[in-house]
Amino acid sequence: MNKFLIRILINAAALYLAIRVLQPNIVMQNEQWYAYLVLALIFGLVNALIKPLLMIASCPLIVLTLGLGTLIINTVLFLLVGWLGTVINIGFTIPQNQFLYAFLGALIVSAVSFVLSRFLAPERR
């Protein structure tokens, strides 16, 4: 349970930073801290449930692009989280035709999550 909470907090911090950096193009209307936690929970569930299926389905693409296909998968998942954030009405929206900013947002979230996980996540045994 402790690892789960740390992952949610890391995702919330990464999403907060990505939204702040890309503010005019990626919008978070609800600035309350719990909105970022709910968004991080949605992000974690999407990554845990849907990402493995997409990775398996797109394995040939990932091999052909030497791993760069995972960036596209992360972007699609970030767009999905944006759509879910709009549907659930937590205030997180990525406007249509903003694939570039979704790509940059996914890249920022991945990088920040990686760095914070190295410092904050407990050791895996």
N, CA and C atoms as an extended XYZ file, in Angstrom:
375
Properties=species:S:1:pos:R:3:atomname:S:1:resname:S:1:resid:I:1 pbc="F F F"
N         0.824       -1.191        0.000 N   MET     1
C         0.000        0.000        0.000 CA  MET     1
C         0.869        1.257        0.000 C   MET     1
N         1.982        1.193        0.694 N   ASN     2
C         2.886        2.330        0.759 CA  ASN     2
C         3.444        2.668       -0.625 C   ASN     2
N         3.838        1.640       -1.394 N   LYS     3
C         4.362        1.855       -2.739 CA  LYS     3
C         3.304        2.472       -3.644 C   LYS     3
N         2.063        2.011       -3.482 N   PHE     4
C         0.962        2.530       -4.289 CA  PHE     4
C         0.772        4.029       -4.044 C   PHE     4
N         0.781        4.438       -2.792 N   LEU     5
C         0.611        5.855       -2.461 CA  LEU     5
C         1.770        6.700       -2.978 C   LEU     5
N         2.968        6.169       -2.891 N   ILE     6
C         4.130        6.892       -3.406 CA  ILE     6
C         4.013        7.066       -4.913 C   ILE     6
N         3.579        6.018       -5.615 N   ARG     7
C         3.410        6.114       -7.073 CA  ARG     7
C         2.358        7.158       -7.442 C   ARG     7
N         1.254        7.192       -6.692 N   ILE     8
C         0.203        8.180       -6.960 CA  ILE     8
C         0.746        9.593       -6.747 C   ILE     8
N         1.494        9.793       -5.670 N   LEU     9
C         2.065       11.120       -5.403 CA  LEU     9
C         3.092       11.522       -6.457 C   LEU     9
N         3.891       10.570       -6.911 N   ILE    10
C         4.861       10.850       -7.976 CA  ILE    10
C         4.135       11.223       -9.260 C   ILE    10
N         3.098       10.463       -9.616 N   ASN    11
C         2.324       10.788      -10.816 CA  ASN    11
C         1.644       12.143      -10.691 C   ASN    11
N         1.125       12.453       -9.513 N   ALA    12
C         0.467       13.751       -9.309 CA  ALA    12
C         1.465       14.890       -9.501 C   ALA    12
N         2.670       14.737       -8.962 N   ALA    13
C         3.692       15.774       -9.125 CA  ALA    13
C         4.107       15.912      -10.587 C   ALA    13
N         4.257       14.789      -11.273 N   ALA    14
C         4.641       14.825      -12.683 CA  ALA    14
C         3.547       15.463      -13.536 C   ALA    14
N         2.301       15.118      -13.267 N   LEU    15
C         1.192       15.719      -14.007 CA  LEU    15
C         1.084       17.211      -13.713 C   LEU    15
N         1.284       17.597      -12.467 N   TYR    16
C         1.247       19.012      -12.098 CA  TYR    16
C         2.300       19.795      -12.883 C   TYR    16
N         3.515       19.266      -12.942 N   LEU    17
C         4.587       19.951      -13.658 CA  LEU    17
C         4.294       20.026      -15.155 C   LEU    17
N         3.818       18.931      -15.740 N   ALA    18
C         3.501       18.930      -17.172 CA  ALA    18
C         2.406       19.939      -17.494 C   ALA    18
N         1.397       20.011      -16.646 N   ILE    19
C         0.302       20.956      -16.875 CA  ILE    19
C         0.809       22.386      -16.734 C   ILE    19
N         1.675       22.645      -15.770 N   ARG    20
C         2.219       23.994      -15.576 CA  ARG    20
C         3.095       24.421      -16.759 C   ARG    20
N         3.910       23.511      -17.262 N   VAL    21
C         4.802       23.844      -18.374 CA  VAL    21
C         4.005       24.098      -19.653 C   VAL    21
N         2.965       23.315      -19.876 N   LEU    22
C         2.178       23.414      -21.110 CA  LEU    22
C         0.843       24.111      -20.875 C   LEU    22
N         0.781       25.013      -19.921 N   GLN    23
C        -0.461       25.615      -19.427 CA  GLN    23
C        -1.405       26.165      -20.496 C   GLN    23
N        -1.002       26.941      -21.462 N   PRO    24
C        -2.036       27.470      -22.363 CA  PRO    24
C        -2.684       26.387      -23.224 C   PRO    24
N        -1.991       25.285      -23.443 N   ASN    25
C        -2.489       24.260      -24.361 CA  ASN    25
C        -3.081       23.050      -23.658 C   ASN    25
N        -2.652       22.771      -22.466 N   ILE    26
C        -3.240       21.717      -21.644 CA  ILE    26
C        -3.783       22.407      -20.402 C   ILE    26
N        -5.059       22.187      -20.128 N   VAL    27
C        -5.750       23.002      -19.133 CA  VAL    27
C        -6.205       22.146      -17.958 C   VAL    27
N        -6.022       22.691      -16.764 N   MET    28
C        -6.574       22.103      -15.543 CA  MET    28
C        -7.390       23.196      -14.867 C   MET    28
N        -8.730       23.127      -15.033 N   GLN    29
C        -9.585       24.164      -14.456 CA  GLN    29
C        -9.658       24.055      -12.936 C   GLN    29
N        -9.669       22.844      -12.419 N   ASN    30
C        -9.775       22.626      -10.981 CA  ASN    30
C        -8.367       22.586      -10.395 C   ASN    30
N        -7.998       23.618       -9.665 N   GLU    31
C        -6.640       23.722       -9.127 CA  GLU    31
C        -6.503       23.142       -7.725 C   GLU    31
N        -7.491       22.415       -7.257 N   GLN    32
C        -7.421       21.811       -5.928 CA  GLN    32
C        -6.460       20.622       -5.953 C   GLN    32
N        -5.811       20.349       -4.821 N   TRP    33
C        -4.834       19.263       -4.752 CA  TRP    33
C        -5.473       17.906       -4.994 C   TRP    33
N        -6.727       17.725       -4.557 N   TYR    34
C        -7.370       16.423       -4.743 CA  TYR    34
C        -7.634       16.133       -6.216 C   TYR    34
N        -7.801       17.166       -7.033 N   ALA    35
C        -8.011       16.949       -8.465 CA  ALA    35
C        -6.770       16.327       -9.095 C   ALA    35
N        -5.595       16.770       -8.664 N   TYR    36
C        -4.359       16.182       -9.172 CA  TYR    36
C        -4.196       14.742       -8.687 C   TYR    36
N        -4.640       14.458       -7.470 N   LEU    37
C        -4.575       13.080       -6.971 CA  LEU    37
C        -5.526       12.169       -7.735 C   LEU    37
N        -6.737       12.656       -8.024 N   VAL    38
C        -7.690       11.867       -8.814 CA  VAL    38
C        -7.143       11.655      -10.218 C   VAL    38
N        -6.576       12.702      -10.801 N   LEU    39
C        -5.983       12.587      -12.130 CA  LEU    39
C        -4.822       11.594      -12.120 C   LEU    39
N        -4.002       11.626      -11.077 N   ALA    40
C        -2.891       10.676      -10.962 CA  ALA    40
C        -3.398        9.251      -10.801 C   ALA    40
N        -4.491        9.078      -10.073 N   LEU    41
C        -5.085        7.751       -9.922 CA  LEU    41
C        -5.597        7.235      -11.265 C   LEU    41
N        -6.269        8.089      -12.021 N   ILE    42
C        -6.740        7.709      -13.360 CA  ILE    42
C        -5.549        7.373      -14.247 C   ILE    42
N        -4.519        8.193      -14.198 N   PHE    43
C        -3.315        7.968      -14.991 CA  PHE    43
C        -2.669        6.627      -14.635 C   PHE    43
N        -2.601        6.330      -13.346 N   GLY    44
C        -2.033        5.057      -12.905 CA  GLY    44
C        -2.856        3.863      -13.350 C   GLY    44
N        -4.180        3.990      -13.270 N   LEU    45
C        -5.044        2.892      -13.716 CA  LEU    45
C        -4.936        2.663      -15.213 C   LEU    45
N        -4.888        3.738      -15.982 N   VAL    46
C        -4.743        3.610      -17.435 CA  VAL    46
C        -3.407        2.952      -17.759 C   VAL    46
N        -2.338        3.375      -17.084 N   ASN    47
C        -1.028        2.769      -17.323 CA  ASN    47
C        -0.976        1.309      -16.893 C   ASN    47
N        -1.676        0.965      -15.834 N   ALA    48
C        -1.642       -0.412      -15.337 CA  ALA    48
C        -2.517       -1.351      -16.154 C   ALA    48
N        -3.645       -0.862      -16.662 N   LEU    49
C        -4.599       -1.738      -17.331 CA  LEU    49
C        -4.499       -1.718      -18.853 C   LEU    49
N        -4.297       -0.562      -19.434 N   ILE    50
C        -4.357       -0.447      -20.890 CA  ILE    50
C        -2.973       -0.481      -21.535 C   ILE    50
N        -1.987        0.108      -20.887 N   LYS    51
C        -0.653        0.170      -21.481 CA  LYS    51
C        -0.068       -1.204      -21.805 C   LYS    51
N        -0.169       -2.206      -20.922 N   PRO    52
C         0.383       -3.517      -21.290 CA  PRO    52
C        -0.268       -4.112      -22.539 C   PRO    52
N        -1.571       -3.905      -22.690 N   LEU    53
C        -2.255       -4.414      -23.879 CA  LEU    53
C        -1.766       -3.715      -25.142 C   LEU    53
N        -1.594       -2.407      -25.073 N   LEU    54
C        -1.083       -1.666      -26.228 CA  LEU    54
C         0.362       -2.042      -26.544 C   LEU    54
N         1.152       -2.289      -25.519 N   MET    55
C         2.548       -2.680      -25.742 CA  MET    55
C         2.628       -4.030      -26.457 C   MET    55
N         1.771       -4.956      -26.062 N   ILE    56
C         1.758       -6.267      -26.717 CA  ILE    56
C         1.249       -6.143      -28.146 C   ILE    56
N         0.175       -5.380      -28.325 N   ALA    57
C        -0.417       -5.236      -29.658 CA  ALA    57
C         0.518       -4.516      -30.626 C   ALA    57
N         1.329       -3.619      -30.126 N   SER    58
C         2.200       -2.842      -31.013 CA  SER    58
C         3.658       -3.280      -30.930 C   SER    58
N         3.892       -4.474      -30.505 N   CYS    59
C         5.259       -4.979      -30.369 CA  CYS    59
C         6.065       -4.870      -31.677 C   CYS    59
N         5.488       -5.235      -32.840 N   PRO    60
C         6.265       -5.068      -34.080 CA  PRO    60
C         6.650       -3.608      -34.352 C   PRO    60
N         5.743       -2.683      -34.066 N   LEU    61
C         6.046       -1.262      -34.256 CA  LEU    61
C         7.168       -0.818      -33.329 C   LEU    61
N         7.136       -1.284      -32.110 N   ILE    62
C         8.170       -0.908      -31.142 CA  ILE    62
C         9.526       -1.454      -31.577 C   ILE    62
N         9.546       -2.674      -32.081 N   VAL    63
C        10.802       -3.271      -32.538 CA  VAL    63
C        11.326       -2.529      -33.767 C   VAL    63
N        10.441       -2.229      -34.724 N   LEU    64
C        10.866       -1.542      -35.947 CA  LEU    64
C        11.370       -0.129      -35.681 C   LEU    64
N        10.809        0.533      -34.702 N   THR    65
C        11.222        1.912      -34.403 CA  THR    65
C        12.258        1.972      -33.286 C   THR    65
N        12.779        0.828      -32.898 N   LEU    66
C        13.799        0.733      -31.853 CA  LEU    66
C        13.352        1.371      -30.539 C   LEU    66
N        12.094        1.160      -30.212 N   GLY    67
C        11.561        1.627      -28.941 CA  GLY    67
C        10.863        2.968      -28.988 C   GLY    67
N        10.989        3.699      -30.085 N   LEU    68
C        10.343        5.012      -30.168 CA  LEU    68
C         8.826        4.903      -30.258 C   LEU    68
N         8.319        3.730      -30.601 N   GLY    69
C         6.872        3.517      -30.630 CA  GLY    69
C         6.238        3.661      -29.258 C   GLY    69
N         7.019        3.451      -28.217 N   THR    70
C         6.475        3.616      -26.865 CA  THR    70
C         6.125        5.077      -26.582 C   THR    70
N         6.805        6.009      -27.240 N   LEU    71
C         6.455        7.425      -27.084 CA  LEU    71
C         5.063        7.705      -27.642 C   LEU    71
N         4.742        7.068      -28.750 N   ILE    72
C         3.405        7.225      -29.338 CA  ILE    72
C         2.363        6.598      -28.419 C   ILE    72
N         2.676        5.440      -27.853 N   ILE    73
C         1.745        4.788      -26.922 CA  ILE    73
C         1.516        5.676      -25.703 C   ILE    73
N         2.578        6.246      -25.161 N   ASN    74
C         2.431        7.145      -24.013 CA  ASN    74
C         1.594        8.369      -24.371 C   ASN    74
N         1.757        8.879      -25.589 N   THR    75
C         0.965       10.031      -26.028 CA  THR    75
C        -0.506        9.666      -26.138 C   THR    75
N        -0.790        8.515      -26.707 N   VAL    76
C        -2.182        8.065      -26.830 CA  VAL    76
C        -2.800        7.877      -25.447 C   VAL    76
N        -2.048        7.310      -24.525 N   LEU    77
C        -2.556        7.137      -23.161 CA  LEU    77
C        -2.768        8.480      -22.468 C   LEU    77
N        -1.888        9.440      -22.722 N   PHE    78
C        -2.054       10.783      -22.154 CA  PHE    78
C        -3.313       11.443      -22.716 C   PHE    78
N        -3.559       11.260      -24.019 N   LEU    79
C        -4.794       11.772      -24.619 CA  LEU    79
C        -6.015       11.082      -24.016 C   LEU    79
N        -5.908        9.784      -23.761 N   LEU    80
C        -7.011        9.049      -23.137 CA  LEU    80
C        -7.292        9.576      -21.733 C   LEU    80
N        -6.249        9.854      -20.977 N   VAL    81
C        -6.430       10.424      -19.639 CA  VAL    81
C        -7.071       11.808      -19.745 C   VAL    81
N        -6.681       12.579      -20.749 N   GLY    82
C        -7.312       13.879      -20.965 CA  GLY    82
C        -8.786       13.749      -21.273 C   GLY    82
N        -9.137       12.767      -22.093 N   TRP    83
C       -10.549       12.533      -22.412 CA  TRP    83
C       -11.310       12.072      -21.170 C   TRP    83
N       -10.715       11.150      -20.413 N   LEU    84
C       -11.364       10.686      -19.183 CA  LEU    84
C       -11.508       11.815      -18.164 C   LEU    84
N       -10.513       12.686      -18.092 N   GLY    85
C       -10.601       13.832      -17.194 CA  GLY    85
C       -11.741       14.760      -17.562 C   GLY    85
N       -12.026       14.870      -18.854 N   THR    86
C       -13.156       15.683      -19.306 CA  THR    86
C       -14.470       14.984      -19.001 C   THR    86
N       -14.532       13.681      -19.251 N   VAL    87
C       -15.762       12.918      -19.017 CA  VAL    87
C       -16.110       12.884      -17.531 C   VAL    87
N       -15.124       12.644      -16.690 N   ILE    88
C       -15.355       12.557      -15.252 CA  ILE    88
C       -15.547       13.950      -14.649 C   ILE    88
N       -15.177       14.971      -15.390 N   ASN    89
C       -15.372       16.364      -14.993 CA  ASN    89
C       -14.486       16.761      -13.808 C   ASN    89
N       -13.192       16.419      -13.908 N   ILE    90
C       -12.249       16.875      -12.886 CA  ILE    90
C       -11.482       18.108      -13.351 C   ILE    90
N       -11.738       18.548      -14.569 N   GLY    91
C       -11.160       19.797      -15.036 CA  GLY    91
C        -9.915       19.667      -15.884 C   GLY    91
N        -9.476       18.459      -16.194 N   PHE    92
C        -8.280       18.263      -17.017 CA  PHE    92
C        -8.706       18.061      -18.454 C   PHE    92
N        -8.277       18.950      -19.330 N   THR    93
C        -8.647       18.834      -20.735 CA  THR    93
C        -7.431       19.055      -21.619 C   THR    93
N        -7.397       18.282      -22.677 N   ILE    94
C        -6.440       18.497      -23.755 CA  ILE    94
C        -7.291       18.800      -24.981 C   ILE    94
N        -7.263       20.037      -25.475 N   PRO    95
C        -8.114       20.377      -26.621 CA  PRO    95
C        -7.803       19.504      -27.829 C   PRO    95
N        -8.796       19.363      -28.693 N   GLN    96
C        -8.605       18.569      -29.901 CA  GLN    96
C        -7.522       19.204      -30.764 C   GLN    96
N        -6.905       18.392      -31.581 N   ASN    97
C        -5.824       18.807      -32.478 CA  ASN    97
C        -4.599       19.313      -31.720 C   ASN    97
N        -4.376       18.817      -30.540 N   GLN    98
C        -3.215       19.204      -29.737 CA  GLN    98
C        -2.304       17.997      -29.507 C   GLN    98
N        -2.089       17.197      -30.552 N   PHE    99
C        -1.278       15.994      -30.420 CA  PHE    99
C         0.148       16.330      -29.990 C   PHE    99
N         0.699       17.410      -30.522 N   LEU   100
C         2.065       17.794      -30.167 CA  LEU   100
C         2.184       18.085      -28.674 C   LEU   100
N         1.207       18.796      -28.126 N   TYR   101
C         1.262       19.123      -26.702 CA  TYR   101
C         0.976       17.899      -25.836 C   TYR   101
N         0.162       16.992      -26.333 N   ALA   102
C        -0.040       15.731      -25.618 CA  ALA   102
C         1.255       14.916      -25.624 C   ALA   102
N         1.966       14.944      -26.745 N   PHE   103
C         3.255       14.262      -26.839 CA  PHE   103
C         4.249       14.859      -25.841 C   PHE   103
N         4.321       16.194      -25.813 N   LEU   104
C         5.229       16.853      -24.875 CA  LEU   104
C         4.817       16.594      -23.427 C   LEU   104
N         3.518       16.593      -23.160 N   GLY   105
C         3.035       16.302      -21.816 CA  GLY   105
C         3.392       14.895      -21.380 C   GLY   105
N         3.209       13.935      -22.278 N   ALA   106
C         3.564       12.549      -21.961 CA  ALA   106
C         5.065       12.413      -21.735 C   ALA   106
N         5.845       13.143      -22.520 N   LEU   107
C         7.297       13.108      -22.363 CA  LEU   107
C         7.720       13.702      -21.016 C   LEU   107
N         7.111       14.812      -20.633 N   ILE   108
C         7.426       15.441      -19.344 CA  ILE   108
C         7.021       14.530      -18.189 C   ILE   108
N         5.820       13.957      -18.274 N   VAL   109
C         5.350       13.066      -17.201 CA  VAL   109
C         6.270       11.857      -17.079 C   VAL   109
N         6.682       11.290      -18.202 N   SER   110
C         7.577       10.127      -18.161 CA  SER   110
C         8.922       10.483      -17.532 C   SER   110
N         9.492       11.608      -17.941 N   ALA   111
C        10.804       12.002      -17.426 CA  ALA   111
C        10.743       12.338      -15.934 C   ALA   111
N         9.748       13.109      -15.539 N   VAL   112
C         9.635       13.498      -14.127 CA  VAL   112
C         9.337       12.278      -13.261 C   VAL   112
N         8.470       11.391      -13.737 N   SER   113
C         8.163       10.172      -12.980 CA  SER   113
C         9.407        9.303      -12.818 C   SER   113
N        10.190        9.212      -13.878 N   PHE   114
C        11.413        8.422      -13.815 CA  PHE   114
C        12.375        8.988      -12.771 C   PHE   114
N        12.600       10.296      -12.822 N   VAL   115
C        13.542       10.925      -11.892 CA  VAL   115
C        13.042       10.825      -10.449 C   VAL   115
N        11.778       11.156      -10.231 N   LEU   116
C        11.242       11.094       -8.869 CA  LEU   116
C        11.204        9.663       -8.335 C   LEU   116
N        10.951        8.698       -9.207 N   SER   117
C        10.933        7.297       -8.774 CA  SER   117
C        12.307        6.851       -8.300 C   SER   117
N        13.341        7.356       -8.940 N   ARG   118
C        14.705        6.994       -8.535 CA  ARG   118
C        15.020        7.498       -7.129 C   ARG   118
N        14.459        8.640       -6.773 N   PHE   119
C        14.763        9.230       -5.469 CA  PHE   119
C        13.771        8.840       -4.379 C   PHE   119
N        12.499        8.679       -4.736 N   LEU   120
C        11.467        8.511       -3.718 CA  LEU   120
C        10.919        7.099       -3.575 C   LEU   120
N        10.915        6.338       -4.649 N   ALA   121
C        10.303        5.011       -4.597 CA  ALA   121
C        11.182        4.061       -3.791 C   ALA   121
N        10.556        3.200       -2.992 N   PRO   122
C        11.344        2.217       -2.241 CA  PRO   122
C        11.992        1.207       -3.181 C   PRO   122
N        13.072        0.641       -2.721 N   GLU   123
C        13.794       -0.351       -3.516 CA  GLU   123
C        12.921       -1.562       -3.801 C   GLU   123
N        13.027       -2.071       -5.019 N   ARG   124
C        12.316       -3.310       -5.359 CA  ARG   124
C        13.191       -4.483       -4.972 C   ARG   124
N        12.574       -5.470       -4.372 N   ARG   125
C        13.341       -6.652       -3.971 CA  ARG   125
C        12.727       -7.881       -4.537 C   ARG   125
